[in-house]
Amino acid sequence: MKKKKGGRAVALKNEINRLLGTDVGLGSEERFEISRIPTGSLTLDRITGGGFALGRHVELFGDENVGKSYIAYRTMALAQSRGKVCALVDPEHSFDPRWYEHLGGRPSELLTFQPDTGDDAIAAMLTLASVAEENEIEVIAIDSIPSLVPREETEVDPRREPRIAGQARMMSRALRRITSANQNVLFIWVNQERTNVGIKFGNPRTTSGGKALRYYATTRIEFRRGGKIADKRRVIRSGKPVDAEIQVGRWIQVRCEKDKSTRPYREGSFIFDVERGRISEESEIIQLGLLDGLIEHKGNLFYYTDLDNYEYKGTFKQFSKLLANNDDLRRELSVVIQDSTGEEQETSG
């Protein structure tokens, strides 16, 4: 008599666990299912397959002033809104409680640590990971890696050069231990780029902290600056009020450079609205609405017909303003976009 499908695997699992006292499981078990949380960006949620995966490392890297810290803070703020606990490791000493509150977070409930050394930061992260389950810790953000100074570097006379690759060795040790101790905490690592002076051909840019994180990270998101958004504003120049074109935003290009939990290399774009201090959800809705076939683009006009068969149309600027002022329309499109995985499509800017 043939054993039923999967019977040998179950029997082998039980035998191994009995002999070794381990906890070997089957891939179909619920504990191996990937749970995702929203990032605060419709575009990033789309290119990551529904949000950042819990229990994994996510690296945000790229140009300066493109919203990397914004995404880390916004993800924590949304986790807090679900009743979860979050922690920020802030070696840059750049945390602003008012800015975090503006993003929807609760500074009074955010564990915040400004370590003297990278080794102190790692010890705190290991401790938090070990007590995460009973304390409902969901997100730990590190902003940023280049500011994590190895203890061995702090003990050297600043007039002398420290040992080469001290930070890389520290990161390699840290990631091994954190990954093995972590169960269901999302680690968001904000990283910066440096010029690799040893490269004569190809891309001279490299990320700080060595190569360990790019291997341990489940997801790596690259951020690049796009075109500026300008509009007329009344300003004072040379003692006179004048109407002038000033920058009010910028297009940001994002690309999922690596993702082991979904399909990689998906990309998208959005506008960061400087005046409102946040990602323009309207720009994301238009981009993804076009991709999903919800919105039509003819000439320089955008068209959308709602569930009541009412047609909306306008230029990009007009349509954006329409979405900003019409909560029902914005929610209607946002819900449909969030329900779409976009597995067979790719956003473009």
QUIGISUL-V608476 format. One record per residue. N is the residue number from 1. OMEGA is omega in whole degrees, 0 to 359 (999 if undefined). D_LAST is the distance of its C-alpha to the last C-alpha in Angstrom with 1 decimal. Layout:
# QUIGISUL-V608476
N|OMEGA|D_LAST  N|OMEGA|D_LAST
This chain:
# QUIGISUL-V608476
1|181|59.2  2|174|55.5  3|180|53.6  4|184|50.9  5|180|47.3  6|183|46.2  7|181|49.8  8|180|50.2  9|179|47.1  10|180|48.3  11|180|51.8  12|178|50.5  13|181|48.4  14|181|51.4  15|179|53.6  16|181|51.4  17|179|51.0  18|183|54.8  19|187|55.7  20|183|53.2  21|181|52.5  22|180|48.8  23|176|46.1  24|180|44.7  25|175|42.8  26|184|41.2  27|181|37.5  28|184|37.8  29|185|39.0  30|184|37.1  31|180|36.9  32|177|34.5  33|180|32.0  34|174|28.7  35|183|28.3  36|177|24.9  37|182|24.3  38|182|21.3  39|186|19.3  40|178|18.7  41|177|15.0  42|181|14.0  43|179|10.9  44|176|13.3  45|181|15.9  46|186|14.0  47|176|13.2  48|177|16.7  49|177|18.4  50|180|19.5  51|180|19.8  52|181|21.6  53|178|24.7  54|179|28.0  55|184|30.5  56|173|28.0  57|176|26.6  58|178|22.9  59|175|21.8  60|184|19.1  61|177|18.7  62|182|16.9  63|175|16.9  64|175|19.1  65|180|18.4  66|174|15.0  67|180|16.5  68|178|18.2  69|178|21.5  70|181|20.0  71|179|18.9  72|181|22.3  73|182|24.2  74|177|22.4  75|178|23.1  76|180|26.7  77|179|27.0  78|177|26.0  79|177|28.4  80|180|31.1  81|177|30.6  82|178|31.6  83|181|34.7  84|178|33.8  85|180|34.7  86|180|32.3  87|177|33.0  88|172|31.4  89|192|32.6  90|179|32.1  91|178|33.5  92|185|31.7  93|184|33.7  94|183|30.6  95|178|30.7  96|182|31.0  97|181|32.5  98|178|31.5  99|179|27.8  100|178|28.0  101|177|29.9  102|180|27.2  103|177|24.8  104|181|27.3  105|178|29.2  106|183|33.0  107|183|34.1  108|181|37.7  109|182|36.8  110|175|34.5  111|185|36.4  112|183|35.6  113|176|36.9  114|189|36.9  115|175|38.6  116|179|40.7  117|176|39.8  118|179|37.3  119|177|40.3  120|179|40.9  121|181|37.3  122|178|37.6  123|179|40.9  124|180|39.5  125|178|36.6  126|179|39.1  127|180|41.3  128|180|38.6  129|183|37.5  130|181|41.1  131|187|41.7  132|187|38.3  133|182|39.5  134|181|42.4  135|178|40.5  136|174|37.3  137|185|35.1  138|185|31.6  139|169|29.3  140|181|30.3  141|178|27.8  142|185|28.6  143|6|27.2  144|184|27.3  145|182|28.6  146|181|29.6  147|176|32.0  148|184|33.9  149|177|37.0  150|180|39.4  151|181|42.9  152|179|44.4  153|180|42.4  154|182|43.8  155|181|47.3  156|175|47.2  157|183|48.3  158|178|45.2  159|179|46.8  160|178|46.7  161|176|43.8  162|177|43.1  163|182|43.0  164|174|40.1  165|178|37.2  166|180|38.8  167|179|35.6  168|178|34.4  169|179|37.7  170|181|37.6  171|180|34.1  172|178|35.3  173|184|38.4  174|185|36.6  175|176|34.0  176|184|36.9  177|181|38.9  178|182|36.1  179|181|34.7  180|181|38.2  181|187|39.1  182|177|36.0  183|188|36.0  184|180|33.3  185|174|31.8  186|175|28.1  187|177|28.0  188|181|24.9  189|176|25.1  190|184|23.2  191|179|23.3  192|180|22.9  193|176|22.7  194|176|25.5  195|177|26.3  196|187|28.4  197|181|31.1  198|183|32.6  199|178|29.7  200|181|30.3  201|180|27.8  202|184|24.4  203|182|22.2  204|183|24.6  205|178|22.7  206|180|24.2  207|181|24.3  208|173|27.5  209|179|30.1  210|186|30.6  211|187|29.3  212|185|30.8  213|181|27.9  214|176|25.4  215|181|28.0  216|183|29.0  217|172|25.6  218|184|24.5  219|174|20.9  220|181|19.1  221|179|15.8  222|180|14.3  223|178|12.8  224|178|11.5  225|174|11.5  226|183|8.9  227|178|10.3  228|174|13.2  229|182|13.8  230|177|17.4  231|181|20.0  232|177|23.7  233|176|26.1  234|181|29.8  235|178|30.7  236|178|33.9  237|182|34.3  238|177|37.7  239|182|39.3  240|174|37.9  241|180|35.4  242|172|32.7  243|184|29.5  244|176|26.8  245|176|23.0  246|181|22.1  247|179|19.0  248|180|18.3  249|178|15.0  250|172|12.1  251|176|8.4  252|177|8.7  253|178|7.0  254|182|9.3  255|178|10.8  256|186|14.1  257|178|16.2  258|173|19.3  259|180|20.4  260|182|23.9  261|177|23.8  262|182|21.1  263|181|19.0  264|174|17.2  265|173|14.2  266|183|11.8  267|181|8.5  268|181|6.0  269|177|5.1  270|176|7.8  271|169|10.1  272|183|13.4  273|183|16.1  274|185|18.8  275|178|21.4  276|178|21.3  277|180|20.8  278|174|18.3  279|177|14.8  280|178|14.1  281|180|14.6  282|179|14.0  283|179|10.3  284|180|10.1  285|180|12.5  286|181|10.8  287|183|7.5  288|176|10.1  289|175|12.7  290|181|11.0  291|183|10.6  292|180|14.2  293|178|15.6  294|181|16.8  295|177|15.3  296|179|15.7  297|179|14.2  298|184|16.9  299|177|17.1  300|182|15.7  301|176|16.8  302|184|15.6  303|173|18.4  304|177|19.5  305|186|23.1  306|184|24.4  307|177|27.2  308|178|29.8  309|176|28.5  310|184|27.5  311|173|24.7  312|178|22.3  313|178|20.4  314|174|19.0  315|181|16.5  316|181|13.3  317|180|15.7  318|181|18.5  319|177|16.9  320|179|15.7  321|178|19.3  322|179|20.6  323|181|19.0  324|185|20.2  325|182|23.7  326|184|24.1  327|182|24.6  328|179|25.6  329|181|22.6  330|180|20.2  331|181|22.3  332|180|22.6  333|182|18.9  334|181|18.4  335|180|21.3  336|180|20.2  337|179|16.7  338|180|18.6  339|181|21.0  340|181|18.6  341|181|18.2  342|184|15.4  343|183|17.6  344|184|17.1  345|181|13.4  346|181|10.2  347|180|7.0  348|183|3.8  349|999|0.0
